[in-house]
């Protein structure tokens, strides 16, 4: 599943993060977070053009390599 988003973005040459999502993004996508005691976190994004479509995305610990076999 996927959703299309039009967002404003700022590209920063040297930042201490890979992606920083702020309040406008969370409001636009009606983003919800679900946190677990073991450190896992999921983001649920709602498609702005079709409010019945949602996308659930797992996050991963900063510094650990992303494993596509276990991720999205």
N, C-alpha and C positions, 0 to 999 in steps of 0.2 A: 504494500500500500504506500501511497505517496500523496502529498498535497503540494500545491504550488503556492508560493508566497511572494509578494512584492514587499521588499523591506528597504529601508534606508540603512546604509552601512558606512562606517568609517574604517579605512584601512590604516593601520598603525605599523610602522616599520619595526620597531622593537617594543614589544609589549610582554608583560609577565604572564600572559594568558594566551590561549589559542582562540577562543571565542568568548566574548562577554555579551550576554543577553540582558537587556535592560527592561524597564517598565513598559516602554512602547511595544516591544516585541511580545511581552507577556500579555498585555491588553489586547493587541491585535489578534493573537492566536488563542485568546482565552486559556492560556497555558495553566496547567495544574501540575503540581509536583507531589510525588508520593515518596516519602522517605522511610527506610527500614532500619531497624536496630543494627543490622550487620553492615551498614554503610552503603547499601545499594540505594539508588534513586532512579525514579522513572519520571519523565516529562510526558504529559499528554497534551498535544496540540490539536486545536480544532481548525478546520479549513474555513477561512473567512468567507469564501464564496459558496460554501456548502456546509452549513453548520451541523449536518448529520454525519459528516466524515471526520474522523479523528485519527491521529497517529500517535502511538505510544513508543517512546524512545528511551532506551536504557542509557544511563550515563556510565562513565568509568573513571577510575582514580587517576588524577593528574600524575604524570610521570611514568605510568605503566603503558606499555605499547597496546594499542587497540587491536583486538583479535576479531576480524570480521566473521570468523566461524561462530563466535559466541555473541556478537553484537547485533546490531540492527537486523 
